[in-house]
């Protein structure tokens, strides 16, 4: 049987050097978006 190719997670398309840094940046960007929405969108 032929060996299956190793799974590629698509990191070649990433602008970051590590997956962990990419995850942290995504978290920080999402938190910034939440803060902007909370500040700018009036309640009620």
Number of C-alpha atoms within 10 A of each C-alpha: 3 4 5 6 6 6 6 7 9 7 11 9 7 11 8 13 10 10 12 10 11 14 12 11 13 12 12 12 12 12 12 12 12 12 11 11 11 11 10 9 8 7 6 3
